[in-house]
Amino acid sequence: MKYRDKQRFLEKQDLEKVKVLQTRLKEITQTMAAVTVAYEKQKQELLKMFEEEANLKKFLEKKYGDVSIDVSDGAIKANNVHDHPEVDLHDPSKGLDSGSGSGSGEGANWGG
């Protein structure tokens, strides 16, 4: 039983391979942890930006109404504008064009 009594060691090149592998695994693990922390910080920043964008949109809609904005020069254009003139709610017959729109030919012509 000499074999059990004698302490054995890896060959130098095999031990070096194990050490290199362990070092590399540790480096990758640390890098991944740092990337995860940076990712979470960026994700939180992005969520804040989305919230800021939503707040700015609400503010601008209150100030300018439902518009599209050309960010290159700040020009605004109203959204949901129909080709038909506005209808005066006090006198609905004003602004209505009886010949316009598309309907089924039956009943009222709702326009479109």
MDAnalysis code that builds the backbone (N, CA, C; Angstrom):
import MDAnalysis as mda
import numpy as np

u = mda.Universe.empty(336, n_residues=112, atom_resindex=np.repeat(np.arange(112), 3), trajectory=True)
u.add_TopologyAttr("name", ["N", "CA", "C"] * 112)
u.add_TopologyAttr("resid", np.arange(1, 113))
u.add_TopologyAttr("resname", ["MET", "LYS", "TYR", "ARG", "ASP", "LYS", "GLN", "ARG", "PHE", "LEU", "GLU", "LYS", "GLN", "ASP", "LEU", "GLU", "LYS", "VAL", "LYS", "VAL", "LEU", "GLN", "THR", "ARG", "LEU", "LYS", "GLU", "ILE", "THR", "GLN", "THR", "MET", "ALA", "ALA", "VAL", "THR", "VAL", "ALA", "TYR", "GLU", "LYS", "GLN", "LYS", "GLN", "GLU", "LEU", "LEU", "LYS", "MET", "PHE", "GLU", "GLU", "GLU", "ALA", "ASN", "LEU", "LYS", "LYS", "PHE", "LEU", "GLU", "LYS", "LYS", "TYR", "GLY", "ASP", "VAL", "SER", "ILE", "ASP", "VAL", "SER", "ASP", "GLY", "ALA", "ILE", "LYS", "ALA", "ASN", "ASN", "VAL", "HIS", "ASP", "HIS", "PRO", "GLU", "VAL", "ASP", "LEU", "HIS", "ASP", "PRO", "SER", "LYS", "GLY", "LEU", "ASP", "SER", "GLY", "SER", "GLY", "SER", "GLY", "SER", "GLY", "GLU", "GLY", "ALA", "ASN", "TRP", "GLY", "GLY"])
u.atoms.positions = np.array([
    [0.804, -1.182, 0.000],
    [0.000, 0.000, 0.000],
    [0.859, 1.263, 0.000],
    [1.956, 1.189, -0.573],
    [2.816, 2.355, -0.706],
    [2.100, 3.490, -1.425],
    [1.276, 3.098, -2.379],
    [0.619, 4.077, -3.230],
    [-0.206, 5.056, -2.405],
    [-0.911, 4.593, -1.403],
    [-1.754, 5.460, -0.578],
    [-0.918, 6.335, 0.341],
    [0.170, 5.900, 0.744],
    [0.998, 6.657, 1.676],
    [1.723, 7.804, 0.976],
    [1.935, 7.673, -0.274],
    [2.684, 8.688, -0.998],
    [1.721, 9.777, -1.503],
    [2.027, 11.018, -1.196],
    [1.206, 12.131, -1.665],
    [1.491, 12.372, -3.139],
    [0.424, 12.540, -3.902],
    [0.579, 12.733, -5.340],
    [0.215, 14.159, -5.716],
    [0.791, 14.668, -6.819],
    [0.558, 16.017, -7.304],
    [0.288, 15.973, -8.805],
    [-0.457, 16.968, -9.244],
    [-0.635, 17.109, -10.688],
    [0.686, 17.509, -11.306],
    [0.832, 17.184, -12.535],
    [2.003, 17.667, -13.244],
    [1.864, 19.184, -13.365],
    [2.994, 19.854, -13.438],
    [3.023, 21.312, -13.439],
    [2.125, 21.904, -14.532],
    [2.188, 21.394, -15.763],
    [1.400, 21.956, -16.857],
    [-0.107, 21.730, -16.638],
    [-0.481, 20.607, -16.000],
    [-1.896, 20.353, -15.729],
    [-2.411, 21.292, -14.633],
    [-1.599, 21.506, -13.615],
    [-1.964, 22.437, -12.548],
    [-2.126, 23.844, -13.111],
    [-1.255, 24.225, -14.011],
    [-1.329, 25.550, -14.627],
    [-2.624, 25.699, -15.425],
    [-3.031, 24.656, -16.134],
    [-4.282, 24.688, -16.888],
    [-5.475, 24.913, -15.961],
    [-5.474, 24.217, -14.820],
    [-6.559, 24.363, -13.844],
    [-6.586, 25.794, -13.309],
    [-5.423, 26.342, -12.972],
    [-5.349, 27.701, -12.439],
    [-5.823, 28.733, -13.469],
    [-5.402, 28.564, -14.712],
    [-5.814, 29.486, -15.780],
    [-7.329, 29.428, -15.961],
    [-7.886, 28.232, -15.977],
    [-9.321, 28.066, -16.140],
    [-10.084, 28.718, -14.988],
    [-9.648, 28.486, -13.758],
    [-10.310, 29.071, -12.598],
    [-10.224, 30.602, -12.621],
    [-9.091, 31.123, -13.000],
    [-8.920, 32.574, -13.093],
    [-9.869, 33.158, -14.130],
    [-9.924, 32.506, -15.282],
    [-10.796, 32.989, -16.360],
    [-12.263, 32.930, -15.960],
    [-12.676, 31.843, -15.295],
    [-14.053, 31.725, -14.810],
    [-14.385, 32.846, -13.821],
    [-13.458, 33.152, -12.932],
    [-13.662, 34.226, -11.956],
    [-13.792, 35.578, -12.669],
    [-12.931, 35.821, -13.664],
    [-12.984, 37.081, -14.410],
    [-14.313, 37.233, -15.142],
    [-14.760, 36.159, -15.773],
    [-16.022, 36.215, -16.511],
    [-17.191, 36.444, -15.560],
    [-17.181, 35.775, -14.441],
    [-18.239, 35.941, -13.448],
    [-18.280, 37.383, -12.944],
    [-17.128, 37.961, -12.663],
    [-17.071, 39.352, -12.202],
    [-17.543, 40.310, -13.289],
    [-17.148, 40.048, -14.525],
    [-17.575, 40.889, -15.641],
    [-19.089, 40.817, -15.808],
    [-19.624, 39.607, -15.724],
    [-21.073, 39.450, -15.864],
    [-21.816, 40.179, -14.746],
    [-21.288, 40.140, -13.534],
    [-21.916, 40.861, -12.427],
    [-21.896, 42.365, -12.686],
    [-20.775, 42.876, -13.169],
    [-20.666, 44.307, -13.470],
    [-21.618, 44.696, -14.597],
    [-21.713, 43.850, -15.613],
    [-22.622, 44.118, -16.731],
    [-24.067, 44.108, -16.248],
    [-24.400, 43.182, -15.380],
    [-25.761, 43.103, -14.839],
    [-26.106, 44.365, -14.066],
    [-25.192, 44.839, -13.252],
    [-25.421, 46.071, -12.492],
    [-25.593, 47.247, -13.456],
    [-24.731, 47.348, -14.444],
    [-24.829, 48.437, -15.428],
    [-26.138, 48.326, -16.209],
    [-26.535, 47.120, -16.575],
    [-27.793, 46.907, -17.298],
    [-28.969, 47.392, -16.466],
    [-29.001, 47.030, -15.198],
    [-30.106, 47.434, -14.328],
    [-30.161, 48.958, -14.182],
    [-28.997, 49.591, -14.072],
    [-28.954, 51.053, -13.984],
    [-29.496, 51.673, -15.270],
    [-29.084, 51.147, -16.411],
    [-29.558, 51.673, -17.693],
    [-31.055, 51.425, -17.867],
    [-31.527, 50.286, -17.411],
    [-32.950, 49.980, -17.504],
    [-33.763, 50.977, -16.675],
    [-33.296, 51.282, -15.477],
    [-33.984, 52.262, -14.639],
    [-33.972, 53.644, -15.283],
    [-32.842, 54.010, -15.878],
    [-32.735, 55.295, -16.574],
    [-33.710, 55.336, -17.749],
    [-33.820, 54.243, -18.477],
    [-34.739, 54.172, -19.609],
    [-36.185, 54.321, -19.143],
    [-36.537, 53.666, -18.051],
    [-37.889, 53.783, -17.510],
    [-38.186, 55.227, -17.100],
    [-37.204, 55.907, -16.516],
    [-37.369, 57.320, -16.158],
    [-37.588, 58.166, -17.409],
    [-36.848, 57.849, -18.467],
    [-36.985, 58.606, -19.715],
    [-38.375, 58.392, -20.329],
    [-38.885, 57.162, -20.285],
    [-40.228, 56.893, -20.785],
    [-41.260, 57.702, -20.001],
    [-41.081, 57.760, -18.681],
    [-41.996, 58.530, -17.838],
    [-41.900, 60.018, -18.170],
    [-40.680, 60.507, -18.347],
    [-40.479, 61.910, -18.701],
    [-41.113, 62.213, -20.064],
    [-40.960, 61.293, -21.007],
    [-41.553, 61.472, -22.329],
    [-43.078, 61.533, -22.231],
    [-43.671, 60.652, -21.440],
    [-45.126, 60.642, -21.273],
    [-45.607, 61.943, -20.636],
    [-44.874, 62.439, -19.638],
    [-45.245, 63.698, -18.993],
    [-45.134, 64.871, -19.959],
    [-44.073, 64.882, -20.765],
    [-43.906, 65.949, -21.751],
    [-45.025, 65.891, -22.789],
    [-45.385, 64.692, -23.214],
    [-46.466, 64.536, -24.186],
    [-47.773, 65.093, -23.622],
    [-48.093, 64.773, -22.365],
    [-49.311, 65.288, -21.735],
    [-49.279, 66.811, -21.684],
    [-48.128, 67.365, -21.282],
    [-47.978, 68.817, -21.203],
    [-48.194, 69.467, -22.570],
    [-47.550, 68.918, -23.598],
    [-47.658, 69.502, -24.936],
    [-49.070, 69.344, -25.502],
    [-49.734, 68.225, -25.205],
    [-51.111, 68.046, -25.661],
    [-52.035, 69.057, -25.011],
    [-51.811, 69.363, -23.738],
    [-52.627, 70.386, -23.072],
    [-52.364, 71.755, -23.684],
    [-51.117, 72.013, -24.025],
    [-50.736, 73.328, -24.536],
    [-51.117, 73.510, -26.012],
    [-50.893, 72.469, -26.846],
    [-51.080, 72.612, -28.287],
    [-52.204, 71.760, -28.857],
    [-52.780, 70.874, -28.074],
    [-53.806, 69.982, -28.583],
    [-53.177, 68.745, -29.204],
    [-54.008, 68.010, -29.942],
    [-53.562, 66.765, -30.584],
    [-52.839, 67.135, -31.876],
    [-51.505, 67.166, -31.820],
    [-50.707, 67.585, -32.975],
    [-49.551, 66.618, -33.201],
    [-49.025, 66.665, -34.422],
    [-47.775, 65.982, -34.747],
    [-46.693, 67.051, -34.763],
    [-45.523, 66.692, -34.308],
    [-44.429, 67.656, -34.220],
    [-43.300, 67.217, -35.141],
    [-42.826, 68.155, -35.956],
    [-41.629, 67.921, -36.764],
    [-40.461, 68.401, -35.907],
    [-39.707, 67.467, -35.334],
    [-38.644, 67.850, -34.400],
    [-37.479, 68.552, -35.078],
    [-37.399, 68.492, -36.398],
    [-36.295, 69.176, -37.071],
    [-36.443, 70.694, -36.992],
    [-37.711, 71.186, -37.023],
    [-37.892, 72.639, -36.978],
    [-38.980, 73.093, -36.003],
    [-39.655, 72.161, -35.339],
    [-40.669, 72.524, -34.355],
    [-42.042, 72.777, -34.952],
    [-42.200, 72.559, -36.256],
    [-43.502, 72.768, -36.888],
    [-44.502, 71.764, -36.333],
    [-45.729, 72.222, -36.140],
    [-46.780, 71.336, -35.644],
    [-47.911, 71.276, -36.657],
    [-48.565, 70.133, -36.687],
    [-49.685, 69.907, -37.588],
    [-50.758, 69.190, -36.786],
    [-51.977, 69.675, -36.879],
    [-53.078, 69.077, -36.134],
    [-53.346, 67.655, -36.625],
    [-53.605, 66.765, -35.706],
    [-54.002, 65.396, -36.019],
    [-55.515, 65.319, -36.077],
    [-56.021, 64.273, -36.705],
    [-57.461, 64.014, -36.758],
    [-58.250, 65.178, -37.330],
    [-57.682, 65.893, -38.276],
    [-58.390, 66.987, -38.928],
    [-59.087, 66.414, -40.148],
    [-60.367, 66.664, -40.235],
    [-61.148, 66.180, -41.366],
    [-61.156, 67.244, -42.453],
    [-61.461, 66.820, -43.659],
    [-61.559, 67.748, -44.767],
    [-62.826, 68.583, -44.674],
    [-63.740, 68.181, -43.808],
    [-65.004, 68.899, -43.673],
    [-64.827, 70.078, -42.727],
    [-65.577, 71.165, -42.960],
    [-65.497, 72.296, -42.037],
    [-66.074, 71.918, -40.681],
    [-65.700, 72.691, -39.680],
    [-66.212, 72.463, -38.337],
    [-67.720, 72.642, -38.310],
    [-68.396, 71.894, -37.473],
    [-69.836, 72.016, -37.301],
    [-70.078, 72.875, -36.072],
    [-70.916, 73.890, -36.227],
    [-71.300, 74.746, -35.114],
    [-72.327, 73.978, -34.292],
    [-71.986, 73.656, -33.052],
    [-72.900, 72.867, -32.232],
    [-74.185, 73.617, -31.908],
    [-74.153, 74.948, -32.000],
    [-75.360, 75.726, -31.747],
    [-76.272, 75.728, -32.971],
    [-75.687, 75.575, -34.154],
    [-76.460, 75.497, -35.393],
    [-75.839, 74.393, -36.250],
    [-76.244, 73.128, -36.028],
    [-75.624, 71.998, -36.719],
    [-75.722, 72.056, -38.233],
    [-76.629, 72.842, -38.772],
    [-76.741, 72.906, -40.230],
    [-75.574, 73.666, -40.843],
    [-74.888, 74.493, -40.059],
    [-73.722, 75.218, -40.573],
    [-72.548, 74.266, -40.687],
    [-71.912, 74.281, -41.821],
    [-70.731, 73.463, -42.018],
    [-71.017, 72.077, -42.541],
    [-72.293, 71.709, -42.657],
    [-72.621, 70.391, -43.191],
    [-72.753, 70.476, -44.697],
    [-72.195, 69.528, -45.377],
    [-72.276, 69.439, -46.828],
    [-73.072, 68.200, -47.146],
    [-74.293, 68.373, -47.590],
    [-75.171, 67.225, -47.794],
    [-74.706, 66.314, -48.908],
    [-73.846, 66.777, -49.788],
    [-73.418, 65.947, -50.901],
    [-72.137, 65.183, -50.626],
    [-71.562, 65.299, -49.460],
    [-70.279, 64.650, -49.196],
    [-70.459, 63.373, -48.406],
    [-69.422, 62.637, -48.325],
    [-69.419, 61.445, -47.494],
    [-69.774, 60.212, -48.281],
    [-69.694, 59.114, -47.604],
    [-70.029, 57.842, -48.238],
    [-71.002, 57.133, -47.343],
    [-72.096, 56.753, -47.875],
    [-73.095, 56.059, -47.078],
    [-73.672, 54.918, -47.877],
    [-74.610, 54.267, -47.285],
    [-75.232, 53.121, -47.950],
    [-76.311, 53.561, -48.922],
    [-76.663, 54.856, -48.880],
    [-77.728, 55.337, -49.735],
    [-79.062, 55.314, -49.020],
    [-79.065, 54.775, -47.825],
    [-80.286, 54.711, -47.034],
    [-80.113, 55.526, -45.777],
    [-81.082, 56.263, -45.384],
    [-81.056, 57.006, -44.139],
    [-80.101, 58.167, -44.219],
    [-79.554, 58.558, -43.090],
    [-78.693, 59.731, -42.993],
    [-77.338, 59.453, -43.614],
    [-76.733, 60.510, -44.132],
    [-75.387, 60.422, -44.700],
    [-74.418, 60.909, -43.623],
    [-73.608, 60.037, -43.057],
    [-72.729, 60.383, -41.945],
    [-71.384, 60.928, -42.413],
    [-71.131, 60.935, -43.691],
    [-69.861, 61.454, -44.180],
    [-68.767, 60.422, -44.033],
    [-67.567, 60.782, -44.409],
    [-66.487, 59.835, -44.232],
    [-65.386, 60.010, -45.208],
])
